[in-house]
């Protein structure tokens, strides 16, 4: 497949590793992929050094600011998820 041509609709493209020539090319592609890993992943110890930005969901941050550290620590995961969704829905409907 040749170069992408202008098209009014968004299309999905597959990476052709044969066209990568330099380390900078690889870095650009990896940055675009926005790869994330959870720290409980079995390979975290091997690759954790390459991940330095923690990604925190927007809803979680909103809930944390609303209820504080102590209160959020007392919530179960399903409660956090439910409350975060409420806050994000409220924001969307405002």
N, CA, C and O atoms as CSV, one atom per row, in Angstrom:
chain,resi,resn,atom,element,x,y,z
A,1,UNK,N,N,0.844,-1.175,0.000
A,1,UNK,CA,C,0.000,0.000,0.000
A,1,UNK,C,C,0.887,1.236,0.000
A,1,UNK,O,O,1.860,1.291,0.753
A,2,UNK,N,N,0.581,2.209,-0.811
A,2,UNK,CA,C,1.368,3.424,-0.921
A,2,UNK,C,C,1.041,4.413,0.173
A,2,UNK,O,O,0.455,4.059,1.196
A,3,UNK,N,N,1.422,5.648,-0.049
A,3,UNK,CA,C,1.149,6.703,0.926
A,3,UNK,C,C,-0.354,6.956,1.011
A,3,UNK,O,O,-1.094,6.751,0.048
A,4,UNK,N,N,-0.787,7.411,2.197
A,4,UNK,CA,C,-2.195,7.721,2.390
A,4,UNK,C,C,-2.560,8.950,1.570
A,4,UNK,O,O,-1.810,9.925,1.529
A,5,UNK,N,N,-3.690,8.900,0.933
A,5,UNK,CA,C,-4.189,10.033,0.152
A,5,UNK,C,C,-5.263,10.735,0.957
A,5,UNK,O,O,-5.921,10.129,1.802
A,6,UNK,N,N,-5.432,12.024,0.684
A,6,UNK,CA,C,-6.461,12.773,1.400
A,6,UNK,C,C,-7.812,12.124,1.147
A,6,UNK,O,O,-8.177,11.815,0.013
A,7,UNK,N,N,-8.536,11.930,2.228
A,7,UNK,CA,C,-9.862,11.337,2.132
A,7,UNK,C,C,-10.718,12.016,3.190
A,7,UNK,O,O,-10.250,12.226,4.309
A,8,UNK,N,N,-11.959,12.365,2.869
A,8,UNK,CA,C,-12.776,13.099,3.838
A,8,UNK,C,C,-13.121,12.301,5.095
A,8,UNK,O,O,-13.493,12.888,6.111
A,9,UNK,N,N,-13.008,11.003,5.044
A,9,UNK,CA,C,-13.315,10.182,6.213
A,9,UNK,C,C,-12.030,9.725,6.892
A,9,UNK,O,O,-10.998,9.562,6.242
A,10,UNK,N,N,-12.102,9.520,8.192
A,10,UNK,CA,C,-10.958,9.031,8.947
A,10,UNK,C,C,-10.775,7.554,8.632
A,10,UNK,O,O,-11.737,6.786,8.600
A,11,UNK,N,N,-9.544,7.176,8.404
A,11,UNK,CA,C,-9.251,5.771,8.130
A,11,UNK,C,C,-8.241,5.260,9.126
A,11,UNK,O,O,-7.497,6.043,9.715
A,12,UNK,N,N,-8.205,3.975,9.320
A,12,UNK,CA,C,-7.267,3.329,10.232
A,12,UNK,C,C,-6.106,2.799,9.396
A,12,UNK,O,O,-6.312,2.122,8.389
A,13,UNK,N,N,-4.878,3.114,9.826
A,13,UNK,CA,C,-3.696,2.700,9.082
A,13,UNK,C,C,-2.857,1.736,9.917
A,13,UNK,O,O,-2.768,1.894,11.134
A,14,UNK,N,N,-2.249,0.752,9.287
A,14,UNK,CA,C,-1.390,-0.218,9.962
A,14,UNK,C,C,0.068,0.198,9.761
A,14,UNK,O,O,0.466,0.587,8.663
A,15,UNK,N,N,0.848,0.113,10.823
A,15,UNK,CA,C,2.255,0.491,10.769
A,15,UNK,C,C,3.040,-0.501,9.918
A,15,UNK,O,O,2.876,-1.715,10.045
A,16,UNK,N,N,3.873,0.022,9.070
A,16,UNK,CA,C,4.772,-0.803,8.278
A,16,UNK,C,C,6.173,-0.628,8.850
A,16,UNK,O,O,6.826,0.387,8.606
A,17,UNK,N,N,6.633,-1.616,9.611
A,17,UNK,CA,C,7.935,-1.481,10.282
A,17,UNK,C,C,9.082,-1.410,9.285
A,17,UNK,O,O,10.168,-0.945,9.630
A,18,UNK,N,N,8.866,-1.855,8.079
A,18,UNK,CA,C,9.918,-1.808,7.062
A,18,UNK,C,C,10.268,-0.375,6.664
A,18,UNK,O,O,11.339,-0.132,6.107
A,19,UNK,N,N,9.378,0.569,6.944
A,19,UNK,CA,C,9.646,1.958,6.563
A,19,UNK,C,C,10.365,2.737,7.659
A,19,UNK,O,O,10.799,3.864,7.421
A,20,UNK,N,N,10.502,2.165,8.853
A,20,UNK,CA,C,11.220,2.831,9.932
A,20,UNK,C,C,12.716,2.741,9.668
A,20,UNK,O,O,13.247,1.663,9.400
A,21,UNK,N,N,13.389,3.887,9.745
A,21,UNK,CA,C,14.805,3.891,9.404
A,21,UNK,C,C,15.715,4.299,10.561
A,21,UNK,O,O,16.854,3.839,10.642
A,22,UNK,N,N,15.226,5.156,11.454
A,22,UNK,CA,C,16.088,5.658,12.512
A,22,UNK,C,C,15.450,5.438,13.886
A,22,UNK,O,O,14.261,5.136,13.990
A,23,UNK,N,N,16.243,5.592,14.914
A,23,UNK,CA,C,15.735,5.505,16.277
A,23,UNK,C,C,14.710,6.606,16.521
A,23,UNK,O,O,13.738,6.389,17.245
A,24,UNK,N,N,14.907,7.775,15.935
A,24,UNK,CA,C,13.928,8.860,16.081
A,24,UNK,C,C,12.576,8.476,15.481
A,24,UNK,O,O,11.533,8.843,16.020
A,25,UNK,N,N,12.588,7.744,14.376
A,25,UNK,CA,C,11.337,7.251,13.776
A,25,UNK,C,C,10.602,6.352,14.773
A,25,UNK,O,O,9.393,6.487,14.963
A,26,UNK,N,N,11.325,5.447,15.399
A,26,UNK,CA,C,10.738,4.519,16.369
A,26,UNK,C,C,10.192,5.290,17.569
A,26,UNK,O,O,9.102,4.988,18.054
A,27,UNK,N,N,10.942,6.284,18.053
A,27,UNK,CA,C,10.503,7.085,19.198
A,27,UNK,C,C,9.202,7.831,18.871
A,27,UNK,O,O,8.300,7.892,19.706
A,28,UNK,N,N,9.103,8.390,17.678
A,28,UNK,CA,C,7.891,9.112,17.273
A,28,UNK,C,C,6.680,8.181,17.290
A,28,UNK,O,O,5.616,8.537,17.797
A,29,UNK,N,N,6.856,6.996,16.733
A,29,UNK,CA,C,5.754,6.028,16.663
A,29,UNK,C,C,5.359,5.577,18.064
A,29,UNK,O,O,4.171,5.528,18.382
A,30,UNK,N,N,6.330,5.248,18.901
A,30,UNK,CA,C,6.018,4.806,20.264
A,30,UNK,C,C,5.288,5.893,21.039
A,30,UNK,O,O,4.363,5.597,21.796
A,31,UNK,N,N,5.686,7.132,20.863
A,31,UNK,CA,C,5.024,8.239,21.549
A,31,UNK,C,C,3.573,8.370,21.095
A,31,UNK,O,O,2.684,8.623,21.909
A,32,UNK,N,N,3.338,8.197,19.805
A,32,UNK,CA,C,1.976,8.272,19.271
A,32,UNK,C,C,1.080,7.145,19.785
A,32,UNK,O,O,-0.128,7.325,19.939
A,33,UNK,N,N,1.669,6.001,20.044
A,33,UNK,CA,C,0.883,4.843,20.485
A,33,UNK,C,C,0.309,5.025,21.883
A,33,UNK,O,O,-0.653,4.350,22.249
A,34,UNK,N,N,0.887,5.928,22.663
A,34,UNK,CA,C,0.374,6.222,24.001
A,34,UNK,C,C,0.234,4.937,24.828
A,34,UNK,O,O,-0.828,4.656,25.383
A,35,UNK,N,N,1.306,4.178,24.898
A,35,UNK,CA,C,1.309,2.887,25.596
A,35,UNK,C,C,1.286,3.095,27.101
A,35,UNK,O,O,2.005,3.937,27.640
A,36,UNK,N,N,0.455,2.319,27.763
A,36,UNK,CA,C,0.343,2.379,29.225
A,36,UNK,C,C,0.436,0.966,29.776
A,36,UNK,O,O,0.118,0.000,29.083
A,37,UNK,N,N,0.872,0.848,31.023
A,37,UNK,CA,C,0.987,-0.458,31.666
A,37,UNK,C,C,0.599,-0.298,33.131
A,37,UNK,O,O,0.882,0.731,33.745
A,38,UNK,N,N,-0.034,-1.294,33.677
A,38,UNK,CA,C,-0.388,-1.264,35.090
A,38,UNK,C,C,0.755,-1.859,35.890
A,38,UNK,O,O,1.428,-2.786,35.439
A,39,UNK,N,N,0.969,-1.317,37.085
A,39,UNK,CA,C,2.106,-1.745,37.894
A,39,UNK,C,C,1.949,-3.150,38.465
A,39,UNK,O,O,2.900,-3.694,39.027
A,40,UNK,N,N,0.775,-3.742,38.331
A,40,UNK,CA,C,0.615,-5.130,38.777
A,40,UNK,C,C,0.834,-6.115,37.630
A,40,UNK,O,O,0.660,-7.322,37.803
A,41,UNK,N,N,1.215,-5.603,36.465
A,41,UNK,CA,C,1.538,-6.452,35.320
A,41,UNK,C,C,2.820,-7.228,35.629
A,41,UNK,O,O,3.771,-6.651,36.156
A,42,UNK,N,N,2.864,-8.529,35.309
A,42,UNK,CA,C,4.048,-9.338,35.616
A,42,UNK,C,C,5.364,-8.805,35.028
A,42,UNK,O,O,6.429,-9.067,35.587
A,43,UNK,N,N,5.312,-8.078,33.935
A,43,UNK,CA,C,6.545,-7.571,33.323
A,43,UNK,C,C,6.914,-6.161,33.796
A,43,UNK,O,O,7.877,-5.571,33.307
A,44,UNK,N,N,6.145,-5.628,34.746
A,44,UNK,CA,C,6.421,-4.273,35.232
A,44,UNK,C,C,7.857,-4.117,35.706
A,44,UNK,O,O,8.500,-3.114,35.395
A,45,UNK,N,N,8.368,-5.082,36.447
A,45,UNK,CA,C,9.731,-4.983,36.977
A,45,UNK,C,C,10.772,-4.876,35.858
A,45,UNK,O,O,11.820,-4.257,36.042
A,46,UNK,N,N,10.487,-5.470,34.717
A,46,UNK,CA,C,11.425,-5.441,33.588
A,46,UNK,C,C,11.359,-4.139,32.800
A,46,UNK,O,O,12.381,-3.657,32.311
A,47,UNK,N,N,10.157,-3.561,32.672
A,47,UNK,CA,C,9.993,-2.404,31.787
A,47,UNK,C,C,9.609,-1.121,32.505
A,47,UNK,O,O,9.510,-0.070,31.872
A,48,UNK,N,N,9.395,-1.183,33.802
A,48,UNK,CA,C,8.942,-0.014,34.560
A,48,UNK,C,C,9.831,1.208,34.419
A,48,UNK,O,O,9.350,2.337,34.509
A,49,UNK,N,N,11.101,0.999,34.203
A,49,UNK,CA,C,12.036,2.123,34.071
A,49,UNK,C,C,11.721,3.015,32.874
A,49,UNK,O,O,12.144,4.170,32.839
A,50,UNK,N,N,10.986,2.496,31.896
A,50,UNK,CA,C,10.670,3.262,30.694
A,50,UNK,C,C,9.382,4.074,30.837
A,50,UNK,O,O,9.061,4.881,29.964
A,51,UNK,N,N,8.645,3.867,31.928
A,51,UNK,CA,C,7.373,4.554,32.146
A,51,UNK,C,C,7.534,5.497,33.330
A,51,UNK,O,O,7.753,5.046,34.454
A,52,UNK,N,N,7.427,6.805,33.090
A,52,UNK,CA,C,7.645,7.751,34.174
A,52,UNK,C,C,6.484,8.701,34.425
A,52,UNK,O,O,6.555,9.518,35.343
A,53,UNK,N,N,5.438,8.618,33.652
A,53,UNK,CA,C,4.272,9.483,33.853
A,53,UNK,C,C,3.087,8.638,34.288
A,53,UNK,O,O,2.640,7.762,33.548
A,54,UNK,N,N,2.577,8.898,35.483
A,54,UNK,CA,C,1.412,8.154,35.951
A,54,UNK,C,C,0.153,8.751,35.327
A,54,UNK,O,O,-0.021,9.970,35.310
A,55,UNK,N,N,-0.708,7.900,34.822
A,55,UNK,CA,C,-1.954,8.325,34.188
A,55,UNK,C,C,-3.099,8.118,35.173
A,55,UNK,O,O,-3.393,6.991,35.574
A,56,UNK,N,N,-3.732,9.202,35.549
A,56,UNK,CA,C,-4.839,9.133,36.494
A,56,UNK,C,C,-6.101,9.588,35.766
A,56,UNK,O,O,-6.125,10.673,35.185
A,57,UNK,N,N,-7.149,8.765,35.795
A,57,UNK,CA,C,-8.389,9.146,35.098
A,57,UNK,C,C,-8.971,10.453,35.630
A,57,UNK,O,O,-8.902,10.746,36.824
A,58,UNK,N,N,-9.541,11.221,34.720
A,58,UNK,CA,C,-10.116,12.525,35.047
A,58,UNK,C,C,-11.167,12.409,36.157
A,58,UNK,O,O,-11.198,13.228,37.075
A,59,UNK,N,N,-12.019,11.395,36.068
A,59,UNK,CA,C,-13.068,11.209,37.071
A,59,UNK,C,C,-12.497,10.955,38.450
A,59,UNK,O,O,-13.031,11.442,39.446
A,60,UNK,N,N,-11.420,10.198,38.514
A,60,UNK,CA,C,-10.779,9.909,39.801
A,60,UNK,C,C,-10.252,11.193,40.429
A,60,UNK,O,O,-10.414,11.413,41.630
A,61,UNK,N,N,-9.628,12.032,39.626
A,61,UNK,CA,C,-9.095,13.294,40.145
A,61,UNK,C,C,-10.226,14.192,40.641
A,61,UNK,O,O,-10.086,14.850,41.672
A,62,UNK,N,N,-11.343,14.224,39.917
A,62,UNK,CA,C,-12.489,15.022,40.350
A,62,UNK,C,C,-13.017,14.519,41.689
A,62,UNK,O,O,-13.318,15.308,42.585
A,63,UNK,N,N,-13.127,13.185,41.815
A,63,UNK,CA,C,-13.612,12.605,43.060
A,63,UNK,C,C,-12.630,12.865,44.201
A,63,UNK,O,O,-13.046,13.187,45.314
A,64,UNK,N,N,-11.363,12.732,43.940
A,64,UNK,CA,C,-10.344,12.985,44.955
A,64,UNK,C,C,-10.434,14.418,45.473
A,64,UNK,O,O,-10.362,14.649,46.680
A,65,UNK,N,N,-10.591,15.372,44.570
A,65,UNK,CA,C,-10.724,16.772,44.979
A,65,UNK,C,C,-12.010,17.007,45.761
A,65,UNK,O,O,-12.047,17.850,46.657
A,66,UNK,N,N,-13.063,16.269,45.427
A,66,UNK,CA,C,-14.354,16.448,46.092
A,66,UNK,C,C,-14.356,15.860,47.501
A,66,UNK,O,O,-14.820,16.509,48.439
A,67,UNK,N,N,-13.840,14.630,47.662
A,67,UNK,CA,C,-13.970,13.936,48.954
A,67,UNK,C,C,-12.681,13.894,49.768
A,67,UNK,O,O,-12.737,13.706,50.983
A,68,UNK,N,N,-11.538,14.062,49.141
A,68,UNK,CA,C,-10.262,14.050,49.856
A,68,UNK,C,C,-9.616,12.670,49.928
A,68,UNK,O,O,-10.243,11.653,49.632
A,69,UNK,N,N,-8.350,12.664,50.328
A,69,UNK,CA,C,-7.553,11.427,50.375
A,69,UNK,C,C,-8.142,10.374,51.308
A,69,UNK,O,O,-8.257,9.203,50.945
A,70,UNK,N,N,-8.509,10.801,52.503
A,70,UNK,CA,C,-8.982,9.846,53.513
A,70,UNK,C,C,-10.281,9.165,53.064
A,70,UNK,O,O,-10.420,7.946,53.173
A,71,UNK,N,N,-11.215,9.951,52.568
A,71,UNK,CA,C,-12.509,9.401,52.158
A,71,UNK,C,C,-12.374,8.472,50.943
A,71,UNK,O,O,-13.030,7.433,50.882
A,72,UNK,N,N,-11.533,8.843,49.990
A,72,UNK,CA,C,-11.397,8.012,48.792
A,72,UNK,C,C,-10.705,6.693,49.139
A,72,UNK,O,O,-10.962,5.671,48.503
A,73,UNK,N,N,-9.838,6.713,50.133
A,73,UNK,CA,C,-9.142,5.490,50.547
A,73,UNK,C,C,-10.101,4.483,51.181
A,73,UNK,O,O,-9.820,3.284,51.193
A,74,UNK,N,N,-11.216,4.955,51.699
A,74,UNK,CA,C,-12.194,4.079,52.343
A,74,UNK,C,C,-13.193,3.476,51.360
A,74,UNK,O,O,-13.951,2.576,51.722
A,75,UNK,N,N,-13.200,3.962,50.120
A,75,UNK,CA,C,-14.140,3.462,49.107
A,75,UNK,C,C,-13.601,2.206,48.434
A,75,UNK,O,O,-12.391,2.047,48.276
A,76,UNK,N,N,-14.504,1.322,48.042
A,76,UNK,CA,C,-14.148,0.148,47.246
A,76,UNK,C,C,-14.085,0.570,45.778
A,76,UNK,O,O,-14.623,1.612,45.403
A,77,UNK,N,N,-13.420,-0.248,44.947
A,77,UNK,CA,C,-13.253,0.091,43.534
A,77,UNK,C,C,-14.575,0.370,42.839
A,77,UNK,O,O,-14.681,1.336,42.082
A,78,UNK,N,N,-15.581,-0.454,43.080
A,78,UNK,CA,C,-16.867,-0.250,42.401
A,78,UNK,C,C,-17.536,1.059,42.851
A,78,UNK,O,O,-18.238,1.699,42.068
A,79,UNK,N,N,-17.317,1.452,44.105
A,79,UNK,CA,C,-17.867,2.719,44.587
A,79,UNK,C,C,-17.144,3.902,43.948
A,79,UNK,O,O,-17.767,4.895,43.572
A,80,UNK,N,N,-15.834,3.785,43.831
A,80,UNK,CA,C,-15.052,4.840,43.178
A,80,UNK,C,C,-15.504,4.995,41.730
A,80,UNK,O,O,-15.731,6.106,41.253
A,81,UNK,N,N,-15.629,3.868,41.040
A,81,UNK,CA,C,-16.052,3.905,39.639
A,81,UNK,C,C,-17.424,4.560,39.495
A,81,UNK,O,O,-17.630,5.384,38.604
A,82,UNK,N,N,-18.365,4.193,40.371
A,82,UNK,CA,C,-19.728,4.736,40.321
A,82,UNK,C,C,-19.720,6.240,40.569
A,82,UNK,O,O,-20.358,6.994,39.835
A,83,UNK,N,N,-18.997,6.679,41.601
A,83,UNK,CA,C,-18.958,8.097,41.948
A,83,UNK,C,C,-18.242,8.934,40.882
A,83,UNK,O,O,-18.643,10.061,40.594
A,84,UNK,N,N,-17.193,8.377,40.309
A,84,UNK,CA,C,-16.478,9.071,39.226
A,84,UNK,C,C,-17.396,9.261,38.032
A,84,UNK,O,O,-17.433,10.332,37.427
A,85,UNK,N,N,-18.135,8.213,37.699
A,85,UNK,CA,C,-19.064,8.292,36.562
A,85,UNK,C,C,-20.115,9.369,36.811
A,85,UNK,O,O,-20.455,10.122,35.898
A,86,UNK,N,N,-20.633,9.451,38.036
A,86,UNK,CA,C,-21.622,10.492,38.368
A,86,UNK,C,C,-21.038,11.882,38.141
A,86,UNK,O,O,-21.684,12.745,37.547
A,87,UNK,N,N,-19.820,12.090,38.615
A,87,UNK,CA,C,-19.189,13.407,38.463
A,87,UNK,C,C,-18.964,13.767,37.001
A,87,UNK,O,O,-19.192,14.905,36.592
A,88,UNK,N,N,-18.521,12.803,36.227
A,88,UNK,CA,C,-18.282,13.062,34.794
A,88,UNK,C,C,-19.593,13.297,34.051
A,88,UNK,O,O,-19.655,14.135,33.151
A,89,UNK,N,N,-20.647,12.557,34.423
A,89,UNK,CA,C,-21.969,12.760,33.804
A,89,UNK,C,C,-22.504,14.145,34.138
A,89,UNK,O,O,-23.076,14.819,33.281
A,90,UNK,N,N,-22.315,14.572,35.397
A,90,UNK,CA,C,-22.762,15.898,35.808
A,90,UNK,C,C,-22.048,16.972,34.997
A,90,UNK,O,O,-22.668,17.940,34.556
A,91,UNK,N,N,-20.756,16.800,34.806
A,91,UNK,CA,C,-19.969,17.760,34.040
A,91,UNK,C,C,-20.455,17.823,32.585
A,91,UNK,O,O,-20.572,18.899,31.999
A,92,UNK,N,N,-20.732,16.652,32.025
A,92,UNK,CA,C,-21.172,16.580,30.627
A,92,UNK,C,C,-22.541,17.222,30.439
A,92,UNK,O,O,-22.797,17.856,29.415
A,93,UNK,N,N,-23.412,17.062,31.414
A,93,UNK,CA,C,-24.779,17.587,31.313
A,93,UNK,C,C,-24.906,19.038,31.770
A,93,UNK,O,O,-25.978,19.632,31.658
A,94,UNK,N,N,-23.835,19.601,32.275
A,94,UNK,CA,C,-23.890,20.997,32.774
A,94,UNK,C,C,-23.863,21.996,31.643
A,94,UNK,O,O,-23.902,23.202,31.885
